[in-house]
Structure formats: C-alpha cells, structure tokens
Amino acid sequence: MKDKFAVSMFGQKRLSREGGIEIVVKELCTRMARDGCQVTCYNRSGHHVSGAEYDNKIEYDGIRQKSVPTIERKGLAAVSSSFFAALYSAFGKYDVVHIHAEGPAFFSWLPKMFGKRVVVTIHGIDWQREKWKSGFGSKFIRQGERNAVKYADEIIVLSKGVQDYFKDTYGRETRFIPNGVNRPEIKEAKLITEKFGLTKDSYILFLGRLVPEKGIRYLVEVFKDIKTDKKLVIAGGSSDTDSFIVELKELAKDDNRIVFTGFVQGQMLDELYSNAYIYTLPSDLEGMPLSLLEAMSYGNCCLVSDIPECAEVVEDKALIFQKSNVEDLQEKLQDACDHPEMVMEMKKHAADFICKKYNWDEVVKETMKLYRRKQ
C-alpha cells in the first residue's frame, strides 16, 4: 500500500556524510520516499563541516530538502536551525515529525503543541561528549533529552545501553531500532595509491570524525611503538575540533608511517575501506558506530574498544581491547600485525555477519510501524 504519508525530519546538517546522523537520515529518507512517503528534510543553511567544496547539492528522488535559517556561530548553528525546523514542522501538514539527536529534541514541544505525532531518535548520550562537557551546550542538550522524554510519542534508541539508561534515569520505555548497513562493492586500490601510496593490506585504518572521545590520541601514541611497516591512516574531518587535529598532527609528526587524509567520501572512501589490513575504532564513547558497520560490511577485521555500543555490534567477530587501556590496545594491535592468518580468518566472516544483522530496509519497516502506531 503506497499512501502519501507525510514526514518532516530534522536534526541533520544536510543529506551528506558529515556524521552518523546525516548518513542515517539519508538512508531512511531515500527508502521512505521510494515507498511512497512524502518526506521533507529541514537542513541547516551554511557549508559542510569540512568546507564548501564538500557541499553536496544532490536532489534525492522524492525528498524535499529545505534550508532553514542558521546562525553560523559555534554552538548556535544547531540551536538556531533546530528551532526553525521545529517551527516549520509545527505549521506544516505532516503526519509525523521525526527529530534526530538530543539537542534538536529540545524543541520537540513545538510540533507537539500543534498536535503532531513526534518521534525522536537518540543517536547517543550527546552531553557526555567532550566538546559539550561544559557550559550552555551541555545544559541545552541535557534539557533536550528531558524534553524528548516528556513530549515525544516514541523514542528510538540505537543501542541496548542507551535503552537501559532511559529506563533507569527516567523510567521511560524506548524502542530499540539499530542502524542498517548496505553491502558495498569492494574497490581496488587506485586513488589511494596515487595520492597516499597505499596498497592492499598495507595500512591500519581509523575512519570517522576527529574528536577526542574516539580515542585517536592514544591510537597515535600506541602506534608509534608498534613494530610494523604498515601505515596508520587517520581519515576524517573536524567537528568544531580544529585544535584537537593540530594536537594529533603534532603527536604524529615524528612517525612518517602516520597518514592524515582529511575528510573523504566517494571512491576514496570506498577504496580506504576495501583495502585496509585492519579497521580500528578505539572509542571511549559512541552512539551507534556507523563507520564500524560500514568497515565490517567491506569484510574488514576490526579492532574495537569494549564499550557496549561497539561490543554489541561485533559480538565475537572482531578483536576487542579494554577501553582506554593503552597497554591492551598496543598488545592487540601488535598481535594483529604479527599474525596475518588470524586477521584473514576474521575478514572471512565479517561482511556476511554484519549485513545479515543490520539491514536498512528492516530499519525503515520498523520505523514506519512506529510512525503509524496508534496511541
């Protein structure tokens, strides 16, 4: 049955690869539009976090994209764009208003006041992130969390840990609908060889936003002591964290095996995932790590910290070290470099396992069920 069910979405910057939320919104919206929904995305105005050259002015089939007024100042862009998106959603003809992340959920009362059905997806406990640790940002995000609990008809969470957190903290029931992943086409190393001299299995890959809570600082420190001729590739752009990137590069400057690629997308991204020896995500804090799902979908052996958000995803199909334990990370990394047969064994099962476990079409089906649930 294809009816014109109308959905408004906001919380994303735009339909791009800037972060996990952007990828999730793009995957959901393209499928919902394909299935006959009328989807409107309220995007921030302004440029991609890694610079104007990465702005994707792509029109996706059937998705209406509208830019909302945005105050281009650190800390104010999310607040201002979320307020206007909530306002437009409140006055628009929508069956459901779907808000992504805790900050934007601050304004969930607005569409609710106008009788809209409000669904909030919590992508992670954002006030714990280092850049929001103090001041206005942290208070705003915490209040966003409380407003989601108070006003949202349904709250979607991406991990069991966050589900427990909402139950324990607020006594609030939530719906666990994890993210999905697409089975990719494996690409030969061409661009990455031309640009960075990388070949198949010649490097260990970290790919994600360069923020402190992803554990990159001690990944760099540990790697400097690893005995291997493999490189460490750190791929990703800033997220209001330019001083942190300067610090990382300073830390890495004496080791020419460490390569910073900056923000990557398209073929470069595919090639980096396709040809890595190991993918590593040493995070202290995650919501639902999409880059980890993607890395496994390319058949990578992954090395991750033992936080529940990573451990739940990989089960026994990856190498796991104790969060923020530098010695353990070093030992596991050295071991992986010394035992390629173990790494190859892990690679064999990764893609089938992850693509079966996390499926976007399934995610959309479950989400649509929530949209239509009667109170």
N, C-alpha and C positions, 0 to 999 in steps of 0.2 A: 504494500500500500504506500503510494507516494503522495503525501499531502504537503501543503506549504506551511510546515511548522516553522514559526519564526523565532530565531535565536539571536541574541546580542551577546558578543564576547568582548571582554576587556581585561587588562592586566598585563598583556604582552606589549612589547615595544612596537613591533610590527611583525609581519609574517616573514621571518628570516631565521638565520641560525645563530643569533646573538647569544642565546642561552637556552636552557632546557624548556622554559615556559614557551618561548617563541616556537620551538620545534613541536611541542605538544599541541599548541593552538593550531598550527598549520596542518598537522596530521588529522586532527579532529575535524576542522572546518572543511578541508577538501573532501573528506568522506561524507560528512553530513550534507554538503551541497550536492555531491554525487547522488545521495539517496533521496534527494528532493526537498531538503530543508532550505529555508531562506535564511542564510547566515550573514550577519553584519559584524565585522570586526572594527572596533574602535581603536585605532593605533595612535601612538604618540606622533606629533609632528617633530621635526628635527632629524638629526642624522644617526646612522648606525654607530654603535659604541666604538667601533674600530675605524671610523672615518667615513666621509661621504662617498668614497669610491666603492664602499660595500653596500650602499643603499640598493635594495632590490625593489625596483618598481615593477614587480610582477603582478599581473592580474590573474588570480586563480579562478578557474571556471566556477561561476555561480556564487562566488563570495564577494559581498560588497565590502569594500575597505574604505573607512572614513577616518581622516586625521582629525584629532581633537586639539584644541588649544593647549600648549605645553609651555611652562616656564622653564627655559633651558638653563637651570642652575642646579648644581649638585644637591641632591636631596629634595628639590622641588619638582623635578620633571615627573616623577612617579605620582606624587601627590596631586599636582595640578591636572595631569592628563587623566588620572583615575576619577577625579571629581567631575570633569566634563563628560567623560564616558558614562559615568553613573547617571548624570543628568539627562543626557540624550537617551540612554536606555530606559529611564523612568518615563519619559514622554513618548517614546516610540511605540509602535504596535508590535510588541514581542510577547510570545508565549512564555519564554524563559530568558532570564538574564544570567549568563554564566561568567562568574568573576574568577580570575586566576591570581593566586598568591594572597598573603596575609595583609600586605599594605593596601592594595586596592580594595580588599574586603572591608576596609574602614567605612567605605561609602555604601555598603550593602543595604543600609536602612533606606536609602533614597528610592531605588526601584521598588523596594518592599512597600514603602509608603503609598506608592501608586498602584498597588495591587499586583505587582509582577511576581511570578514564581522565581525565586533566587537560588541558584546553585553556586557554591564556592568550592574550587579545588585548592587544597592546601598543598603546595609543592615542597614544603619543608618548613621547619620552625625558624622563620627568617630572622627574628630578633636575636637569635644566637650567633648570627654571622658577624665576623669581625668588623666589617665596615659599618654595621648598625649597632655596635656594642653599647654606644652611649648616646645621650642627648635626645633630641627631638625624634630622630629616625626610629630609635628603639621603642620609644613610648608610642609613637604613631602605629608601628607595626604590631605591638602587643595589643593595642586597642582594636586594631583591625581583626586580630584573632578573636577577641571577645565579641566584636560586632558580628563576625561570622557565626559564632555560637548562638548569638541572640536572634539574628534576623534571617539567616539562610534557611530555606526549606530543606535543603540537603547539603551536606559537606562531603566532598570526595577527598580521600587521602590516598597517598601513593605507597605507603609502607605500613606494616603492622605496628611498628614502633610509634609512629605518629597517631595511629588509631588508638593505641593504649594511652598515649599522652592526653588525647582529648577526653577519653573516658575517665581517666584518673583526675585530671585537672578540673574538668567542667561537668563531668557526668553526662557528656554529650555523645550520642551514638553517631558514628560516621560510616561512610561506605568506602570499602577498600576496592579501588579500581586502579591497578598499576598502569604504567605507560606501556606502549607497544614498541615493536621494532619491525623494520622492513628487511627482508632478506636481500642483501645487496649483490651487485655484480663485482667480482674480485678484479681489480685492475693491476696491470703490470707496472713496474716502476719506470716511469719515463720522466715526467716533470720533476719528481723529487730527486732523480739522479742528476738532471740538468742543473737544477737550482741549488741543491744541498749535497750532492754527491752521495745520496743514499741508495742502497740496493736492497734486494730482498733479504730479510733476516739480519740486516747489519745494524739495527738500532732498536733501542727500547723507547717506547712512545708514551708520553703523557699528552693528552689532548683534552682541553677544557678551558674554562675561564681562568685567568691567572689571578687567583685570590688566595689569601693566606690560609683559609680553612681547608684548602685542598691538599695541604701537606707537601707542597712543592719545595718549600725551603729545605726540609730535611731530605727530600729525594735528591736534591742537588748536592747537599753535603755528603750524603751516603755514597752517591755515585762516584764522587772524586776518589774514594778509597777502593772502588771495585776494580779488580784486576780483569780487564777485558778490552778487546779492541773495538767492541761495539760502541755506538754513539748513544747519547741520551738526547732525544728530540723532545723539546717542550713547545707544543703547538697550541696557540690560543691568544686571545686578545685581552685587553684590560677591561675591567668593570669598575670604573672610578678608582682604580688601584695603580696608577702610574708610578707612584713612589715605590710600591712593592716590586714592580717589574725592574726598576732601577737597582733595587737591592738584590734581586735574584741574579741579574746580569753581573753585578759586582762580585757576588759569591762564586759565579761560574767562570770568571774571566781567566783564571789560570789553567783551565782544562779545556783544550781545544776539541775534546770529544763531545762537548755540550753545545747543542744547536738550538737557537730560538728561531722559530719560523714566523712568528706573528700570527694574526688571525688567518685561518684557512677555511676555504669552502670549495664546493665543486670537485673537479678532478683531483686537485691537490689533496683534498681531504680523503677522497676515496683511496688514492694511492698510499697515503700515510697509514690508513687502517689496514689496507690489503697486504702490506709488505713488512709490517712490524714483526720483530722477534718476540717481543712481549709488549703488552699494553699494561700500564700501571696507573692505579688511582689510589694514592696514599691518603685519602681524605680523613679529616677529623670530623667533618660534618657534611651530610648530603641530604637531599630531599629524596629524589628517585633518580639515580645517576644514569641519565640517558646515554652519555658517552660510553659508559660501561656496557650497556645493552648493545649499542652500535658496535663497539670493539669486538664483543663476542660473536655478533652476527657475521662479522668478517672472518670468523674462525680463528680468533686470537687466543693465545694463552694469556690469562690476565693475572696480575698480582695486585691484590687489594687489601685495604685495612679491614679489620674485623668489626667495623661498626655495623649494626643490624641492617642498615639500608643497603650496604654492599653485600654482606654475607647472605642475606635473604635472596638476593638476585642470583648469585653464583652457585649457591649450595656447595657441592663438593667438586665443582667443575673448574675451579681456579685455585691459584696459590693465595694463601691468606696470611697476613702478618698482624701482630698486635698493634693496634692504633697508637701512633706517636712513639712507638718503641724503635728507636734508631738502630739498635744492635740487631733486633729481629728482622727489620727491613733489609739491613745490609746482608745478613746471613741468607735470607731467602733470595735476594737478588743475585748474590754471588753464586749460590747453588744453581739458580736457573741458567746463569751464564756458563757454568761448568758442565751442566747436564742437558745438552740439546735434545736427547732422546725423551726426557721427561716432558720438556716443552712441547715437542711434536705430538706426544700422546695426548696432552691437554688440548692441543689445537684441533685434533681429530673430531672431538665431540662437542666443541663449544657452539658452533653455529646451529646445528640441529636442535640442541638442547634449548638455546635461548629463543629461537624463532617459534618453537612449539609453545614455550611457556608464556611469551609476551607477544600478543597479536593485536595490531591496531583495529582491525575490523571487529574483533571481540570487544575491545575497549569502547568503540563507538556504539556498539549494540547495547552494552551495559549502561553507558551514559544516556542514551536515548530513552532507555527504560526509566531511568531516574527522572528525566525531564517530564515524562508522561504519568508518573505515579500520582495517584490521587491521594490527597492528604487524609 
